[in-house]
Every structure is written in structure tokens, then in C-alpha cells.
Amino acid sequence: MRPSLPLSAAAAALLLCVGAAPAVADDGKADQSFTIKDPRITESSGLAASRIHPGVYWTHNDSDDGPFVFAVDSRTGETVATITMRGIGEPRDVEAISLGPDGNLYVGDIGDNLDGSWDHVWIYRFPEPKRLADATVQATQFDVTYADGPRNAEALMVHPKTGRVYIASKKEDGGGLYEGPEELATGRNNVFRRVDEVPWVTDGAFSPDGRHLVLRSYFSARGYKFENGRLGADHAVVVPFQRQSESVTYTADGSAMMFGSEGENSRVVRVEAKAEDGYDGKKEGGGSGGTAPSGTASGTESGEDGDGDGAEKGTVTGGAVLLAVVALAVFGFRKRRG
């Protein structure tokens, strides 16, 4: 879903009060902040860190862009592979991507721009390519329904240990965390059941050890302990201020979270993971580490996010979220169909 957030000058000034984070220049290393340079990727709505290609991130456009998934190298921001899925229907509103412990990429066609009017949505699955090159792959399509009726969602997370799929729904007044069946199956509905309440969510990701879950929205994020398929204690996560905040994933080594947004030349910003986010200081392989202090954004918005008219710099947490909410309430929040 592509929201339009028309803010007046006063509202924009209010949001800028969150404070600017120090800029950190890209240094050509993997898993640092980067800009997606592919002109085809204008609505990046999901991110997943590759486990077999260090520094590579899988992403996709939302809405009805087609059956395409892109591999972007964080060292250059360039697309290094375009994957076309075949054997599936016409995608309607692709909103999320996640990598499972089985080595498969799971693509969530789970958005519903008509606010819960579709009686089912889809998940597509295909093996992560071992070779980075343009290719057409056979994908498996799974039909998904919710036990308590249709709803809109943008976050799909595959648990990195159990392989179970979770979806977080998106509503103005908060959403729910839904748990899928132990294994997805073709030829029948895969019923997802509500297991907890969550904030208004645009994406989520499990830490590589599966013991922590981060859920993000437009102006904030929360981290949760995750055990036996249920949410535990939660805490605020510092996030970069992005004009259309859409995606999040952990780096493959778990040392940081990568926050992405929509728009041409959209920015993916690295935020160091702390102990409560599931990082114990030991790299699990595949990442390069970072240079920013714990809990800060390594890199700031370049003005190229969203509609490209000067995205604000800074991070958002705590009381700043309240300011943002107040600004939106006063100056209006309008969504347009993607």
C-alpha cells in the first residue's frame, strides 16, 4: 500500500523536532546503509537479507507490479538479479518477503487496499537462487485465509528455526499477529489464527536466532521477545525517519536491522542491534559489522525517499512518535489506493 502523507509546513516542522542523527558516509562495505539505484524499484515494500550471498538484500515493488523479485547488493545499491516467478496467479498487492530456514524465499501477496474485502490472499515460495543472475523460477502458491475474517496486512515473517509463517495485520487502531499452520500446503486454504495484539504495522522481521521479533510502522518500531510462538516483553526500537517507512530485516549476522522505504532511489538505513534486539556481539556470518553507536542510525535520509521533495533526517523514538501522531491527526492522514 502506498500512503500519501500530506503535511503542512507546520506539521513537517513538528516532525523535524525529533532531532537529526549524524550522517555516516557509505564506505562500500556490505550491510551498511545504501540507496536502491534500480529505476524499476520505486515501491520497495519488503526486505530480506540473503544467507548465501553476503550483503545482498531481496526486495520487490508492491501493488500489481508483476511477479518480480530483485536482489540488490548493499555495497553498490545495484540490482544483481531479477527473478520472475512463474506458476502463480497475477499478484495483487505484494507487501512482504522473508527467508525461511528451508532456504526458500516467501513472498507475501497479503495487502488489501480495499481494507479486508478479499476473501483470501496468497503466499508465494521459491528457493533462494544459488547464482545471482536474471532468471525465471517455478514458485509454489499458497492460499491464505484468516480465522476471524479478511483483513489488510503488510508484514510477513518466517521463523528462522521452526519455519512457521506469521502475518501481522494492519489497522488504523492496531492489528493482530496471526500464526499460520505448522506447514503450508497447496490445494486447500491455509488458515492463519490470531495469537496476539500488535501495533499498526508495515513490516516485521525475526532475529536470526528466532528469539526476537521487530515490528515497524511509519514512525516507530517495537522489539519483542519471542518464545514458543508467542510475544513476550517488548521495548522501543530507534528507527530512522523515512518518508514512506515500509520494510525491515535483520542483517544475516544479526548485528543490525536494515530499515527501508518506498520511492525512487529509496534509502535503506542500518540501525545497530542491541542485546534486547537479539544481538549478543557474536557475528553469525555473512555481515561486515557496523560503525555507528549502538541504537543509532548508520546513515540518514538523503532527500531521495518518498516523492523526492526533501525527506527529513533523523531518528524517531519515544515522545517523538507522539508528536508525529499528533501532527497527522491535526493536519490529516489520507491514503490512496496503490
URWO-V930481 format. One line per field, one symbol per residue. ss: DSSP state (H for helix, E for strand, C for the rest). phi: phi as a letter, one per 40 degrees, with the letter a starting at -180 (. if undefined). burial: 1 if it has 24 or more other ideal C-beta (glycine too) atoms within 12 Angstrom, else 0. Layout:
ss=???
phi=???
burial=???
This chain:
ss=CCEECCCCHHHHHHHHCCCCCCCCCCCCCCCCCEECCCCCCCCEEEEEECCCCCCEEEEEECCCCCCEEEEEECCCCCEEEEEEEECCCCCCCCCEEEECCCCEEEEEECCCCCCCCCCCEEEEEEECCCCCCCEEEECEEEEEEECCCCCCEEEEEECCCCCCEEEEECCCCCEEEEECCCCCCCCCEEEEEEEEEECCCCEEEECCCCCEEEEECCCCEEEEEEECCEEEEEEEECEECCCCEEEEEECCCCCEEEEEECECCCEEEEEECCHHHCCCCCCCCCCCCCCCCCCCEECCCCCCCECCCCCCCCEECCHHHHHHHHHHHHHCCEECCC
phi=.bcbbcbccccccccccchccccbccbgccgcdabccccccbbdbabaccbbbdgcbcaaccfcchcbbbbbcccbgccbabbbcbgbccdbacbaaabcccgccbbccbcacbfgbccabbbbbaccccbcadabbcbcbbcbbbcbhcacabbbbbccbcgccbbbcbbdbhbbcbbccdbcbcgacccbbcbacbccbbaaaccdcgcabbbbbcbaabbbcbafgbcbdbacbcbccbcbcbbaaccccgcabbbbachcfccbbcbccbdcchbbgbcchgbbgabcddgbcchbccgbcfcgbgccchbbafccccdcccccccbhbbbbcc
burial=11101010001101110100100101001111111111001111111111101111111111101111111111101111111110010011111111110101111111111001010111111101100100101011111111000011111111110111111111000011111110010000011111110111111111111111111111111111110010100111111111111111111111111111111111111111110111100001011111010011111111011110001111111001101110110000000001
